[in-house]
Amino acid sequence: DAGITQSPRYKITETGRQVTLMCHQTWSHSYMFWYRQDLGHGLRLIYYSAAADITDKGEVPDGYVVSRSKTENFPLTLESATRSQTSVYFCASEGRPNNEQFFGPGTRLTVL
Amino acid sequence: KQEVTQIPAALSVPEGENLVLNCSFTDSAIYNLQWFRQDPGKGLTSLLLIQSSQREQTSGRLNASLDKSSGRSTLYIAASQPGDSATYLCAVRLGAGGTSYGKLTFGQGTILTVHP
C-alpha cells in the first residue's frame, strides 16, 4: 500500500542496547523527518534528510544516528538506549511543491 | 526562535456546536502553516495546509484562516460531531527568500471533546 510505514510499532528494550526504528515511504518524497513526542514537550524534531545521503540535525539529536542510503528508507538508531529516550517516535515525509508533511503511525519505545 | 502557542489547551463542547481553535506564532516570516489531527495512540493526520500567500483553506466542515501579520491562525469546525474528538495541532514552517526550510515547529495542541 502507498504511504508511510514504521516498524516496529512497539518496542521494549533495556538501557545500553542498540535499537533501530525503521521508516519507509512509497511516495518518493525527498524530505524525511524523525520526531519524538513526549508529554509536556510536544513534538520535537530529531533529524531530517533532504535527500539520499543528506541528513541534518534537528532540535534533539543527541544519542541518535540516522542514515539514508535509499530515498524511501530513513532508519533511526539509538546507539545506546537510555530511559530518557522512552517516547513515541514519528517518521514523516514531505511532498513538493506544497511542502505538506505526512506522518507514519508511530513507534512506541520503552527503555527499561 | 519560532514559538507556537495553541489556545485553549482543552475544549469540551456539545455535539452540533461550531467551534474555533486558535494558534499563534512569534515569527511572521512563515512559509506555510499546517493543521493536523491526532487520535489517541495514533499518528498525525494532515487536515489543512495554508501557504503564506493564502488567507484561508477549506475542507468539508473545516476552515482554516491565516493572518501572517498578527501571527495567528484559526481552525473553525462547523457542526461538530463526536467523531471530531481528538487533539488538534498546528505547525508552522519558516521560510526565507521564497524557499522553505522544511522544518515544522509544532504547538502543544488543543484536546477537543465533542459529547453527544
gemmi code that builds the backbone of each chain (N, CA, C; Angstrom):
import gemmi

chains = {
    "A": [
        ("ASP", (0.833, -1.194, 0.000), (0.000, 0.000, 0.000), (0.875, 1.253, 0.000)),
        ("ALA", (0.415, 2.272, -0.676), (1.147, 3.529, -0.693), (1.075, 4.191, 0.666)),
        ("GLY", (2.090, 5.004, 0.975), (2.048, 5.739, 2.228), (3.364, 5.646, 2.964)),
        ("ILE", (3.286, 5.859, 4.257), (4.472, 5.846, 5.092), (4.254, 4.867, 6.232)),
        ("THR", (5.176, 3.961, 6.404), (5.041, 2.928, 7.424), (6.242, 2.949, 8.353)),
        ("GLN", (5.992, 2.494, 9.580), (7.044, 2.422, 10.582), (7.049, 1.043, 11.214)),
        ("SER", (8.247, 0.572, 11.557), (8.341, -0.698, 12.270), (9.533, -0.669, 13.220)),
        ("PRO", (9.416, -1.355, 14.370), (8.194, -1.968, 14.864), (7.212, -0.919, 15.358)),
        ("ARG", (6.015, -1.289, 15.678), (5.051, -0.351, 16.237), (5.251, -0.206, 17.739)),
        ("TYR", (5.717, -1.256, 18.372), (6.000, -1.232, 19.804), (7.338, -1.936, 20.041)),
        ("LYS", (8.117, -1.369, 20.968), (9.416, -1.957, 21.258), (9.759, -1.706, 22.718)),
        ("ILE", (10.171, -2.763, 23.399), (10.683, -2.643, 24.756), (12.128, -3.102, 24.732)),
        ("THR", (13.009, -2.294, 25.288), (14.419, -2.639, 25.303), (15.015, -2.249, 26.647)),
        ("GLU", (16.280, -2.567, 26.811), (16.953, -2.265, 28.067), (18.001, -1.178, 27.861)),
        ("THR", (18.297, -0.495, 28.918), (19.318, 0.540, 28.898), (20.626, -0.013, 28.345)),
        ("GLY", (21.234, 0.731, 27.431), (22.517, 0.347, 26.862), (22.439, -0.425, 25.554)),
        ("ARG", (21.278, -0.914, 25.234), (21.131, -1.689, 23.988), (20.975, -0.744, 22.797)),
        ("GLN", (21.365, -1.268, 21.640), (21.163, -0.534, 20.398), (19.803, -0.902, 19.808)),
        ("VAL", (19.105, 0.112, 19.358), (17.769, -0.101, 18.787), (17.672, 0.665, 17.473)),
        ("THR", (17.083, 0.046, 16.469), (16.859, 0.729, 15.197), (15.369, 0.737, 14.878)),
        ("LEU", (14.877, 1.941, 14.612), (13.489, 2.120, 14.199), (13.484, 2.368, 12.694)),
        ("MET", (12.558, 1.679, 12.024), (12.532, 1.747, 10.567), (11.400, 2.650, 10.076)),
        ("CYS", (11.660, 3.306, 8.953), (10.648, 4.153, 8.311), (10.759, 3.963, 6.808)),
        ("HIS", (9.615, 3.758, 6.176), (9.578, 3.515, 4.736), (8.431, 4.299, 4.121)),
        ("GLN", (8.718, 5.015, 3.016), (7.652, 5.739, 2.317), (7.669, 5.383, 0.840)),
        ("THR", (6.475, 5.404, 0.262), (6.334, 4.944, -1.122), (6.078, 6.085, -2.093)),
        ("TRP", (6.146, 7.339, -1.608), (5.847, 8.466, -2.480), (7.066, 9.034, -3.203)),
        ("SER", (8.254, 8.535, -2.881), (9.498, 9.102, -3.412), (9.693, 10.555, -2.990)),
        ("HIS", (9.183, 10.911, -1.816), (9.408, 12.247, -1.272), (10.890, 12.424, -0.967)),
        ("SER", (11.390, 13.619, -1.251), (12.795, 13.889, -0.973), (13.061, 14.048, 0.516)),
        ("TYR", (12.194, 14.830, 1.183), (12.416, 15.128, 2.592), (11.785, 14.064, 3.480)),
        ("MET", (12.545, 13.671, 4.499), (12.019, 12.791, 5.541), (12.499, 13.289, 6.885)),
        ("PHE", (11.705, 12.961, 7.946), (11.937, 13.526, 9.274), (11.705, 12.461, 10.345)),
        ("TRP", (12.401, 12.644, 11.464), (12.118, 11.878, 12.664), (11.792, 12.854, 13.794)),
        ("TYR", (10.651, 12.582, 14.473), (10.229, 13.365, 15.623), (10.052, 12.428, 16.810)),
        ("ARG", (10.139, 13.005, 17.989), (9.700, 12.301, 19.178), (8.615, 13.136, 19.851)),
        ("GLN", (7.655, 12.422, 20.459), (6.540, 13.104, 21.109), (6.496, 12.683, 22.567)),
        ("ASP", (6.573, 13.666, 23.433), (6.566, 13.426, 24.870), (5.599, 14.380, 25.541)),
        ("LEU", (4.957, 13.890, 26.600), (4.063, 14.769, 27.363), (4.849, 15.953, 27.895)),
        ("GLY", (4.292, 17.116, 27.712), (4.949, 18.312, 28.219), (5.938, 18.944, 27.259)),
        ("HIS", (6.336, 18.185, 26.244), (7.296, 18.716, 25.263), (6.717, 18.777, 23.856)),
        ("GLY", (5.628, 18.104, 23.649), (5.053, 18.101, 22.314), (5.930, 17.326, 21.342)),
        ("LEU", (5.875, 17.717, 20.095), (6.656, 17.073, 19.044), (7.968, 17.822, 18.851)),
        ("ARG", (9.067, 17.078, 18.858), (10.375, 17.685, 18.666), (11.131, 16.959, 17.564)),
        ("LEU", (11.775, 17.718, 16.726), (12.493, 17.160, 15.581), (13.838, 16.599, 16.024)),
        ("ILE", (14.124, 15.360, 15.638), (15.388, 14.718, 15.997), (16.406, 14.897, 14.865)),
        ("TYR", (16.050, 14.419, 13.689), (16.882, 14.525, 12.493), (15.974, 14.669, 11.285)),
        ("TYR", (16.539, 15.201, 10.217), (15.817, 15.219, 8.963), (16.793, 14.972, 7.821)),
        ("SER", (16.223, 14.661, 6.670), (17.025, 14.353, 5.491), (16.388, 15.011, 4.283)),
        ("ALA", (17.205, 15.716, 3.514), (16.701, 16.402, 2.324), (16.731, 15.507, 1.082)),
        ("ALA", (17.510, 14.440, 1.148), (17.641, 13.525, 0.011), (18.511, 12.362, 0.472)),
        ("ALA", (18.642, 11.371, -0.379), (19.517, 10.249, -0.042), (20.929, 10.787, 0.230)),
        ("ASP", (21.519, 10.283, 1.293), (22.881, 10.631, 1.718), (23.030, 12.061, 2.225)),
        ("ILE", (21.907, 12.769, 2.448), (21.962, 14.120, 3.020), (21.098, 14.146, 4.264)),
        ("THR", (21.736, 14.305, 5.421), (20.990, 14.352, 6.680), (21.475, 15.539, 7.507)),
        ("ASP", (20.626, 15.973, 8.438), (20.998, 17.096, 9.290), (20.282, 16.983, 10.620)),
        ("LYS", (20.887, 17.616, 11.627), (20.344, 17.543, 12.972), (19.138, 18.441, 13.133)),
        ("GLY", (18.230, 17.982, 14.000), (17.113, 18.803, 14.400), (17.344, 19.375, 15.774)),
        ("GLU", (16.273, 19.445, 16.543), (16.319, 20.086, 17.846), (16.953, 19.218, 18.931)),
        ("VAL", (16.748, 17.892, 18.862), (17.210, 16.989, 19.923), (17.934, 15.777, 19.341)),
        ("PRO", (19.095, 15.944, 18.712), (19.759, 14.829, 18.014), (20.646, 13.938, 18.887)),
        ("ASP", (20.981, 14.397, 20.099), (21.963, 13.653, 20.894), (21.465, 12.251, 21.238)),
        ("GLY", (22.350, 11.264, 20.988), (22.017, 9.873, 21.294), (21.387, 9.127, 20.132)),
        ("TYR", (21.191, 9.815, 19.023), (20.558, 9.214, 17.840), (21.483, 9.301, 16.632)),
        ("VAL", (21.321, 8.314, 15.748), (22.061, 8.303, 14.485), (21.076, 7.970, 13.370)),
        ("VAL", (21.239, 8.617, 12.233), (20.387, 8.314, 11.079), (21.263, 8.038, 9.870)),
        ("SER", (20.640, 7.407, 8.907), (21.278, 7.180, 7.610), (20.184, 7.211, 6.564)),
        ("ARG", (20.581, 7.443, 5.334), (19.593, 7.415, 4.252), (20.298, 7.028, 2.967)),
        ("SER", (20.439, 5.735, 2.777), (21.100, 5.233, 1.571), (20.128, 5.151, 0.393)),
        ("LYS", (18.834, 5.024, 0.701), (17.812, 4.991, -0.345), (16.750, 6.036, -0.040)),
        ("THR", (16.173, 6.616, -1.064), (15.174, 7.665, -0.887), (14.023, 7.217, -0.011)),
        ("GLU", (13.603, 5.960, -0.150), (12.388, 5.517, 0.514), (12.562, 5.112, 1.973)),
        ("ASN", (13.794, 4.950, 2.430), (14.030, 4.476, 3.789), (14.824, 5.482, 4.610)),
        ("PHE", (14.443, 5.597, 5.888), (15.126, 6.546, 6.766), (15.163, 5.955, 8.174)),
        ("PRO", (16.089, 5.042, 8.453), (16.150, 4.425, 9.770), (16.755, 5.341, 10.825)),
        ("LEU", (16.252, 5.179, 12.044), (16.746, 5.925, 13.206), (17.323, 4.922, 14.192)),
        ("THR", (18.575, 5.136, 14.600), (19.233, 4.224, 15.520), (19.547, 4.918, 16.832)),
        ("LEU", (19.186, 4.252, 17.921), (19.611, 4.671, 19.249), (20.821, 3.812, 19.573)),
        ("GLU", (21.976, 4.424, 19.633), (23.209, 3.650, 19.741), (23.331, 2.947, 21.094)),
        ("SER", (22.929, 3.607, 22.147), (22.964, 3.033, 23.490), (21.770, 3.620, 24.239)),
        ("ALA", (20.672, 2.899, 24.203), (19.398, 3.452, 24.683), (19.459, 3.866, 26.154)),
        ("THR", (18.809, 4.972, 26.464), (18.681, 5.454, 27.837), (17.199, 5.606, 28.173)),
        ("ARG", (16.891, 5.628, 29.462), (15.485, 5.728, 29.874), (14.844, 7.017, 29.358)),
        ("SER", (15.634, 8.062, 29.229), (15.082, 9.328, 28.735), (14.664, 9.261, 27.267)),
        ("GLN", (15.038, 8.195, 26.592), (14.626, 8.026, 25.203), (13.318, 7.239, 25.077)),
        ("THR", (12.731, 6.896, 26.202), (11.379, 6.334, 26.187), (10.442, 7.399, 25.643)),
        ("SER", (9.734, 7.069, 24.559), (8.945, 8.077, 23.870), (8.154, 7.410, 22.744)),
        ("VAL", (7.357, 8.221, 22.082), (6.722, 7.793, 20.841), (7.453, 8.490, 19.705)),
        ("TYR", (7.896, 7.714, 18.735), (8.695, 8.235, 17.631), (7.866, 8.222, 16.348)),
        ("PHE", (7.857, 9.365, 15.682), (7.136, 9.502, 14.425), (8.092, 9.834, 13.294)),
        ("CYS", (7.871, 9.160, 12.205), (8.564, 9.457, 10.964), (7.601, 10.226, 10.074)),
        ("ALA", (8.124, 11.135, 9.273), (7.286, 11.898, 8.358), (8.028, 12.096, 7.050)),
        ("SER", (7.272, 12.324, 5.995), (7.874, 12.693, 4.729), (7.135, 13.902, 4.181)),
        ("GLU", (7.791, 14.602, 3.285), (7.234, 15.867, 2.811), (7.223, 15.900, 1.298)),
        ("GLY", (6.052, 16.256, 0.755), (5.905, 16.311, -0.671), (6.134, 17.699, -1.227)),
        ("ARG", (6.547, 17.760, -2.457), (6.686, 19.020, -3.185), (5.572, 19.083, -4.225)),
        ("PRO", (5.049, 20.213, -4.656), (5.648, 21.514, -4.378), (5.080, 22.233, -3.157)),
        ("ASN", (4.024, 21.686, -2.511), (3.393, 22.494, -1.471), (3.915, 22.225, -0.066)),
        ("ASN", (4.926, 21.362, 0.081), (5.572, 21.138, 1.375), (4.624, 20.631, 2.453)),
        ("GLU", (3.722, 19.755, 2.084), (2.820, 19.168, 3.073), (3.491, 17.928, 3.674)),
        ("GLN", (3.475, 17.852, 5.018), (4.090, 16.703, 5.679), (3.054, 15.648, 6.016)),
        ("PHE", (3.481, 14.399, 5.843), (2.625, 13.246, 6.145), (3.360, 12.369, 7.143)),
        ("PHE", (2.610, 11.902, 8.131), (3.213, 11.180, 9.239), (2.906, 9.687, 9.200)),
        ("GLY", (3.846, 8.909, 9.713), (3.622, 7.495, 9.922), (2.828, 7.246, 11.192)),
        ("PRO", (2.511, 5.978, 11.491), (1.675, 5.662, 12.645), (2.403, 5.721, 13.979)),
        ("GLY", (3.719, 5.804, 13.961), (4.474, 5.929, 15.203), (5.016, 4.606, 15.725)),
        ("THR", (6.091, 4.700, 16.499), (6.664, 3.567, 17.233), (6.736, 3.961, 18.702)),
        ("ARG", (6.094, 3.160, 19.534), (6.148, 3.422, 20.981), (7.317, 2.645, 21.550)),
        ("LEU", (8.342, 3.356, 22.011), (9.558, 2.747, 22.537), (9.636, 2.925, 24.040)),
        ("THR", (9.864, 1.817, 24.735), (10.075, 1.849, 26.188), (11.462, 1.321, 26.487)),
        ("VAL", (12.232, 2.110, 27.216), (13.576, 1.705, 27.616), (13.572, 1.462, 29.121)),
        ("LEU", (13.826, 0.226, 29.511), (13.775, -0.156, 30.930), (15.141, 0.001, 31.597)),
    ],
    "B": [
        ("LYS", (13.844, 32.387, 17.785), (13.323, 31.035, 17.671), (11.799, 31.088, 17.589)),
        ("GLN", (11.270, 30.385, 16.627), (9.807, 30.364, 16.451), (9.147, 29.649, 17.615)),
        ("GLU", (8.117, 30.262, 18.180), (7.312, 29.611, 19.210), (5.868, 29.595, 18.762)),
        ("VAL", (5.227, 28.465, 18.975), (3.844, 28.287, 18.553), (2.997, 27.957, 19.779)),
        ("THR", (1.917, 28.693, 19.941), (1.049, 28.524, 21.103), (-0.367, 28.228, 20.643)),
        ("GLN", (-0.996, 27.260, 21.279), (-2.373, 26.928, 20.939), (-3.269, 27.132, 22.157)),
        ("ILE", (-4.357, 27.825, 21.906), (-5.329, 28.113, 22.962), (-6.726, 27.793, 22.436)),
        ("PRO", (-7.596, 27.108, 23.237), (-7.300, 26.624, 24.585), (-6.533, 25.311, 24.552)),
        ("ALA", (-6.029, 24.875, 25.702), (-5.352, 23.585, 25.770), (-6.344, 22.441, 25.665)),
        ("ALA", (-7.557, 22.676, 26.149), (-8.601, 21.658, 26.072), (-9.942, 22.346, 25.903)),
        ("LEU", (-10.837, 21.659, 25.209), (-12.146, 22.228, 24.911), (-13.169, 21.101, 24.873)),
        ("SER", (-14.283, 21.306, 25.567), (-15.351, 20.323, 25.575), (-16.638, 21.008, 25.140)),
        ("VAL", (-17.277, 20.470, 24.104), (-18.469, 21.107, 23.551), (-19.538, 20.059, 23.287)),
        ("PRO", (-20.799, 20.475, 23.246), (-21.858, 19.530, 22.876), (-21.898, 19.363, 21.366)),
        ("GLU", (-22.367, 18.227, 20.954), (-22.497, 17.923, 19.528), (-23.315, 18.998, 18.827)),
        ("GLY", (-22.890, 19.346, 17.616), (-23.624, 20.322, 16.814), (-23.092, 21.743, 16.924)),
        ("GLU", (-22.277, 21.990, 17.923), (-21.764, 23.340, 18.119), (-20.657, 23.667, 17.113)),
        ("ASN", (-20.620, 24.932, 16.703), (-19.500, 25.421, 15.902), (-18.397, 25.866, 16.854)),
        ("LEU", (-17.148, 25.630, 16.486), (-16.074, 25.980, 17.415), (-14.845, 26.480, 16.667)),
        ("VAL", (-14.002, 27.183, 17.429), (-12.784, 27.769, 16.874), (-11.594, 27.387, 17.739)),
        ("LEU", (-10.559, 26.888, 17.087), (-9.296, 26.609, 17.758), (-8.273, 27.644, 17.303)),
        ("ASN", (-7.455, 28.093, 18.237), (-6.526, 29.171, 17.946), (-5.073, 28.726, 17.963)),
        ("CYS", (-4.302, 29.342, 17.093), (-2.880, 29.057, 17.000), (-2.166, 30.395, 16.778)),
        ("SER", (-1.152, 30.673, 17.584), (-0.376, 31.902, 17.386), (1.100, 31.567, 17.282)),
        ("PHE", (1.825, 32.359, 16.513), (3.258, 32.120, 16.319), (4.004, 33.438, 16.402)),
        ("THR", (5.256, 33.370, 16.818), (6.001, 34.587, 17.142), (6.740, 35.182, 15.942)),
        ("ASP", (7.132, 34.374, 14.994), (7.863, 34.865, 13.822), (6.941, 34.812, 12.615)),
        ("SER", (6.626, 35.960, 12.064), (5.644, 36.017, 10.980), (6.228, 35.646, 9.613)),
        ("ALA", (7.533, 35.403, 9.547), (8.164, 35.042, 8.264), (7.979, 33.554, 7.983)),
        ("ILE", (6.724, 33.141, 7.904), (6.471, 31.713, 7.703), (6.295, 31.397, 6.229)),
        ("TYR", (6.564, 30.152, 5.882), (6.359, 29.680, 4.514), (4.957, 29.102, 4.364)),
        ("ASN", (4.563, 28.303, 5.352), (3.197, 27.810, 5.389), (2.839, 27.345, 6.786)),
        ("LEU", (1.584, 27.001, 6.982), (1.091, 26.528, 8.266), (0.217, 25.314, 8.003)),
        ("GLN", (0.378, 24.300, 8.831), (-0.356, 23.048, 8.622), (-1.120, 22.706, 9.899)),
        ("TRP", (-2.374, 22.303, 9.739), (-3.183, 21.800, 10.846), (-3.269, 20.285, 10.750)),
        ("PHE", (-3.079, 19.651, 11.917), (-3.137, 18.198, 11.999), (-4.164, 17.777, 13.036)),
        ("ARG", (-4.583, 16.537, 12.892), (-5.428, 15.893, 13.891), (-4.688, 14.652, 14.366)),
        ("GLN", (-4.748, 14.404, 15.687), (-4.135, 13.203, 16.236), (-5.128, 12.507, 17.158)),
        ("ASP", (-5.471, 11.282, 16.813), (-6.319, 10.457, 17.667), (-5.435, 9.731, 18.675)),
        ("PRO", (-5.977, 9.382, 19.831), (-5.167, 8.732, 20.877), (-4.435, 7.504, 20.358)),
        ("GLY", (-3.134, 7.448, 20.588), (-2.325, 6.301, 20.185), (-2.064, 6.198, 18.692)),
        ("LYS", (-2.389, 7.257, 17.974), (-2.229, 7.222, 16.517), (-1.248, 8.286, 16.048)),
        ("GLY", (-0.963, 8.241, 14.748), (-0.124, 9.259, 14.148), (-0.900, 10.524, 13.842)),
        ("LEU", (-0.226, 11.475, 13.223), (-0.855, 12.741, 12.860), (-1.439, 12.654, 11.460)),
        ("THR", (-2.641, 13.188, 11.330), (-3.302, 13.243, 10.028), (-3.367, 14.690, 9.582)),
        ("SER", (-2.861, 14.975, 8.397), (-2.893, 16.337, 7.888), (-4.324, 16.718, 7.526)),
        ("LEU", (-4.767, 17.875, 8.032), (-6.112, 18.354, 7.752), (-6.114, 19.445, 6.680)),
        ("LEU", (-5.325, 20.463, 6.910), (-5.285, 21.605, 6.003), (-3.890, 22.196, 5.989)),
        ("LEU", (-3.513, 22.688, 4.830), (-2.232, 23.363, 4.654), (-2.520, 24.727, 4.055)),
        ("ILE", (-2.010, 25.779, 4.697), (-2.194, 27.124, 4.170), (-0.829, 27.696, 3.819)),
        ("GLN", (-0.680, 28.106, 2.572), (0.567, 28.754, 2.176), (0.556, 30.195, 2.693)),
        ("SER", (1.745, 30.785, 2.796), (1.855, 32.127, 3.383), (1.104, 33.178, 2.567)),
        ("SER", (0.900, 32.901, 1.287), (0.217, 33.858, 0.416), (-1.311, 33.729, 0.481)),
        ("GLN", (-1.792, 32.700, 1.185), (-3.228, 32.448, 1.268), (-3.797, 32.995, 2.571)),
        ("ARG", (-5.117, 33.249, 2.559), (-5.783, 33.730, 3.761), (-6.592, 32.617, 4.423)),
        ("GLU", (-7.060, 31.654, 3.618), (-7.817, 30.555, 4.209), (-7.863, 29.357, 3.286)),
        ("GLN", (-8.182, 28.214, 3.917), (-8.369, 26.964, 3.199), (-9.558, 26.252, 3.820)),
        ("THR", (-10.297, 25.554, 2.976), (-11.499, 24.858, 3.449), (-11.467, 23.413, 3.003)),
        ("SER", (-11.933, 22.543, 3.907), (-12.110, 21.138, 3.568), (-13.309, 20.632, 4.339)),
        ("GLY", (-14.393, 20.431, 3.633), (-15.611, 19.951, 4.295), (-16.073, 20.905, 5.369)),
        ("ARG", (-16.201, 20.414, 6.599), (-16.665, 21.254, 7.713), (-15.529, 22.055, 8.356)),
        ("LEU", (-14.341, 21.932, 7.830), (-13.187, 22.609, 8.400), (-12.810, 23.825, 7.567)),
        ("ASN", (-12.473, 24.906, 8.264), (-11.978, 26.102, 7.592), (-10.824, 26.651, 8.420)),
        ("ALA", (-9.677, 26.820, 7.787), (-8.524, 27.383, 8.477), (-8.200, 28.743, 7.875)),
        ("SER", (-7.930, 29.707, 8.731), (-7.553, 31.038, 8.272), (-6.143, 31.351, 8.738)),
        ("LEU", (-5.526, 32.280, 8.048), (-4.163, 32.679, 8.384), (-4.036, 34.192, 8.299)),
        ("ASP", (-3.515, 34.796, 9.369), (-3.188, 36.211, 9.387), (-1.719, 36.325, 9.771)),
        ("LYS", (-0.871, 36.395, 8.746), (0.571, 36.410, 8.995), (1.013, 37.601, 9.813)),
        ("SER", (0.457, 38.763, 9.495), (0.932, 39.991, 10.143), (0.708, 39.973, 11.642)),
        ("SER", (-0.380, 39.336, 12.076), (-0.650, 39.258, 13.506), (-0.151, 37.957, 14.116)),
        ("GLY", (0.382, 37.066, 13.298), (0.914, 35.804, 13.798), (-0.150, 34.872, 14.331)),
        ("ARG", (-1.270, 34.764, 13.601), (-2.362, 33.926, 14.095), (-3.008, 33.103, 12.992)),
        ("SER", (-3.486, 31.943, 13.415), (-4.295, 31.093, 12.559), (-5.435, 30.543, 13.397)),
        ("THR", (-6.576, 30.326, 12.763), (-7.695, 29.698, 13.450), (-8.185, 28.509, 12.629)),
        ("LEU", (-8.652, 27.513, 13.335), (-9.301, 26.366, 12.714), (-10.748, 26.369, 13.177)),
        ("TYR", (-11.643, 26.530, 12.230), (-13.078, 26.577, 12.502), (-13.669, 25.229, 12.137)),
        ("ILE", (-14.388, 24.634, 13.077), (-15.070, 23.365, 12.836), (-16.568, 23.614, 12.948)),
        ("ALA", (-17.274, 23.366, 11.867), (-18.718, 23.590, 11.849), (-19.463, 22.322, 12.248)),
        ("ALA", (-20.549, 22.506, 12.937), (-21.460, 21.408, 13.289), (-20.686, 20.215, 13.842)),
        ("SER", (-20.015, 20.429, 14.949), (-19.118, 19.404, 15.496), (-19.853, 18.090, 15.789)),
        ("GLN", (-19.077, 16.989, 15.670), (-19.597, 15.645, 15.884), (-18.697, 14.917, 16.870)),
        ("PRO", (-19.213, 13.904, 17.556), (-18.350, 13.145, 18.487), (-17.094, 12.586, 17.812)),
        ("GLY", (-17.192, 12.256, 16.533), (-16.030, 11.756, 15.797), (-14.949, 12.793, 15.583)),
        ("ASP", (-15.245, 14.064, 15.884), (-14.229, 15.118, 15.791), (-13.335, 15.146, 17.022)),
        ("SER", (-13.686, 14.396, 18.033), (-12.893, 14.374, 19.269), (-11.496, 13.852, 18.975)),
        ("ALA", (-10.514, 14.667, 19.306), (-9.109, 14.356, 19.014), (-8.271, 15.516, 19.520)),
        ("THR", (-6.957, 15.392, 19.360), (-6.058, 16.522, 19.616), (-5.736, 17.172, 18.277)),
        ("TYR", (-5.846, 18.497, 18.256), (-5.583, 19.258, 17.040), (-4.297, 20.048, 17.227)),
        ("LEU", (-3.395, 19.873, 16.276), (-2.079, 20.501, 16.345), (-1.894, 21.431, 15.152)),
        ("CYS", (-1.312, 22.596, 15.424), (-0.887, 23.435, 14.311), (0.633, 23.438, 14.279)),
        ("ALA", (1.166, 23.617, 13.094), (2.616, 23.616, 12.903), (2.959, 24.640, 11.834)),
        ("VAL", (4.014, 25.404, 12.075), (4.421, 26.410, 11.107), (5.803, 26.083, 10.571)),
        ("ARG", (6.003, 26.479, 9.341), (7.284, 26.288, 8.678), (7.846, 27.648, 8.343)),
        ("LEU", (9.082, 27.925, 8.814), (9.717, 29.179, 8.465), (10.152, 29.165, 7.019)),
        ("GLY", (10.186, 30.336, 6.429), (10.667, 30.441, 5.069), (11.449, 31.717, 4.904)),
        ("ALA", (12.332, 31.734, 3.915), (13.112, 32.937, 3.651), (13.402, 32.979, 2.163)),
        ("GLY", (13.207, 34.136, 1.588), (13.519, 34.299, 0.176), (12.683, 33.396, -0.710)),
        ("GLY", (11.472, 33.058, -0.234), (10.585, 32.234, -1.054), (10.880, 30.753, -0.976)),
        ("THR", (11.855, 30.363, -0.174), (12.142, 28.931, -0.038), (11.774, 28.471, 1.359)),
        ("SER", (11.540, 27.205, 1.480), (11.181, 26.646, 2.784), (12.370, 25.907, 3.360)),
        ("TYR", (12.452, 25.868, 4.685), (13.497, 25.095, 5.331), (13.061, 23.661, 5.609)),
        ("GLY", (11.791, 23.378, 5.416), (11.320, 22.013, 5.574), (11.119, 21.588, 7.005)),
        ("LYS", (11.373, 22.463, 7.979), (11.239, 22.061, 9.365), (10.015, 22.735, 9.982)),
        ("LEU", (9.184, 21.921, 10.605), (7.984, 22.423, 11.245), (8.229, 22.663, 12.735)),
        ("THR", (7.595, 23.715, 13.246), (7.539, 23.950, 14.688), (6.093, 23.756, 15.114)),
        ("PHE", (5.895, 22.866, 16.087), (4.547, 22.488, 16.490), (4.099, 23.232, 17.744)),
        ("GLY", (2.790, 23.466, 17.827), (2.188, 23.883, 19.072), (1.940, 22.660, 19.944)),
        ("GLN", (1.479, 22.913, 21.169), (1.250, 21.819, 22.120), (-0.079, 21.113, 21.885)),
        ("GLY", (-0.926, 21.712, 21.084), (-2.182, 21.059, 20.740), (-3.362, 21.496, 21.583)),
        ("THR", (-4.550, 21.307, 21.021), (-5.810, 21.503, 21.736), (-6.540, 20.171, 21.748)),
        ("ILE", (-6.876, 19.708, 22.948), (-7.622, 18.452, 23.096), (-9.102, 18.778, 23.013)),
        ("LEU", (-9.746, 18.279, 21.966), (-11.166, 18.566, 21.740), (-12.006, 17.348, 22.090)),
        ("THR", (-13.025, 17.573, 22.886), (-14.003, 16.531, 23.188), (-15.375, 17.036, 22.768)),
        ("VAL", (-16.040, 16.282, 21.906), (-17.395, 16.606, 21.486), (-18.308, 15.540, 22.069)),
        ("HIS", (-19.190, 15.942, 22.987), (-20.039, 14.945, 23.642), (-21.446, 14.967, 23.048)),
        ("PRO", (-22.032, 13.762, 22.963), (-23.356, 13.642, 22.330), (-24.432, 14.394, 23.092)),
    ],
}
model = gemmi.Model(1)
for chain_id, residues in chains.items():
    chain = gemmi.Chain(chain_id)
    for i, (resn, *xyz) in enumerate(residues, 1):
        res = gemmi.Residue()
        res.name, res.seqid = resn, gemmi.SeqId(i, " ")
        for name, pos in zip(("N", "CA", "C"), xyz):
            atom = gemmi.Atom()
            atom.name, atom.element = name, gemmi.Element(name[0])
            atom.pos, atom.b_iso = gemmi.Position(*pos), 0.0
            res.add_atom(atom)
        chain.add_residue(res)
    model.add_chain(chain)
structure = gemmi.Structure()
structure.add_model(model)
structure.setup_entities()
